[in-house]
Amino acid sequence: MRTALILLFLLALAAMPGALLPQYALNAAKVADYLKQYPTLGPILDDLGFFAVYGAPWFAAIYVLLFVSLIGCLLPRTVEFARQLRQQPVLVPRKLARMPHHVHGTVDGSVAEVLASTKSTLRGWRKVERTEDGGVATVSAERGFTREAGNLVFHFALVALLLGMAAGKLFGYEGQVIVLANGSQFCNAGIYAYDSFRPGLTVDGTELNPFCVRVDGFESRYFDNLQPDLYRAKVSYQDAHELDGAGWRAADVEVNHPLRLSGDRVYLLGTGYAPRFVVTFPGGEQRTGLIQWKPMDQATLLSEGATKFDPPGVTDPDERRRKQLAITGLFAPTAGYHGSVLTSVFPAADDPAVAVDIYRGDLGLDSGRGQSIFEVDKSMVESGRLTKVLRKNLALGEEVSLDDGTKVRFDGVVPWVSLQVSSDPAQVAVLLAGLAVMIGIALSLIVKRRRLWVRISPAEDGRTLVEVGGLARTDQAGYGEEFTRVANQLFARRDK
């Protein structure tokens, strides 16, 4: 047990970097910022696994050793507890007066009558009666074995809880995806459908639980201090057994109130906006761009992003690369201005506006390299292959014309929601183990282990001498009151 306590302390100590430092699993961007901010210390911590604490080998080593220590502690304790259950209560001590709790006195009735009354009073106690020389009868009684049982339940449930959490990491998965709240849908068909995906160690992403979720709308409400009061996504969904049908079931998903499907939970994490731009090219063709922009300020949802367009009807690759458009800049759900600088004063889309830089040229989309959906390729700008042609603030519905006759209109705003899909096949086992932990620790704290002995002897005046002694097997207070109550009952029964 001493070893287990030391390892438990080491586990808590090892988990502290996970709370103090950013973690790849939670926010890789913050880890990157930390590495930039501390170029000397950051790489050292990264090599040691401090940005992925719960998957680091040294953390797993403590975890496994704690398992081994707990099991090595519990098995002999279980055997000892089983042996104690088979044993009879110990003999009555010769000197009951030496017990911490002791009382004696004489009562009316014979030894047999007093013995029968004593056994009735001690109903519920684990007891055994014995006889001694001179017609003396004794009763040894014990109570409180549930305390040790609760202690064992707590520790075995703790092991089951840790095993369940480990099983969840092995066989579960977790992924995040952004879905526009305009009837767009997400289907759990593979890891390609996610923006980010964290599989369990045994999950390859080819056999995910199938389902589809369609986001029909989104409702938000904010306090005057900019804190959100309500996030509610109106969704329709088809579970695994409903995908062959045409029907959808409606549900509301709120923060901490996920959509529960067969094997998965869909959580609402956050929200943002996707500004809609309509581009009318010189030939009259129109293209609509609608893609999420990234919040820079979580309080006001001031966002940045890039909406990109290919020119219509252009088949020549060189000409197409010369005429690609990108609309980048800032989006404010409720516009505020410092001079001509756009900012946001409230997170709700009460008065949306954008401050845009419009680029024309080669966006680098054909280079084969991946690029962020939230910005243009800076190398294209630096090389002169992508040039800025206009900077403008636009309110909702406003339009601007470029030098070649192309028109760009800020046409609307659509909210998006960030969803997290979590699959944990061991979640029911973890829940049951957690409940068992609470029940076990409650029993071990509330129940007291105690012993009580009664010696019944014939007195010289024809009455019966009764001696009662008690001993608590723990340091908890309260047995004195119980002992006094039981002793009073023993004497009161005969006095009546």
Secondary structure, 3 states (H helix, E strand, C coil): CHHHHHHHHHHHHHHHHHHHCCCCCCCHHHHHHHHHHCCCHHHHHHHCCCCCHHHCHHHHHHHHHHHHHHHHHHHHHHHHHHHHHHCCCCCCCCCHHHCCEEEEEEECCCHHHHHHHHHHHCCCCEEEEEEEHHHEEEEEEEECHHHHHHHHHHHHHHHHHHHHHHHHHHHCEEEEEEEECCCEEEECCCHHHCCEEEECCCCCCCCCCCCEEEEEEEEEEECCCCCEEEEEEEEEEECHHHCCCCCCEEEEEECCECEECCCCEEEEEEEEEEEEEEEECCCCCEEEEECCCEEEECCCCEEEEEEEECCCCCCCHHHHHHCEEEEEEEEECEEEEECCEEEEEECCCCECEEEEEEEEECCCCCCCCCCCCCCCCHHHHHCCCEEEEEEEEEECCCEEECCCCCEEEEEEEEEEEEEEEEECCCHHHHHHHHHHHHHHHHHHHHCCCEEEEEEEEECCCCCEEEEEEEEECCCCCCHHHHHHHHHHHHHHHHHC
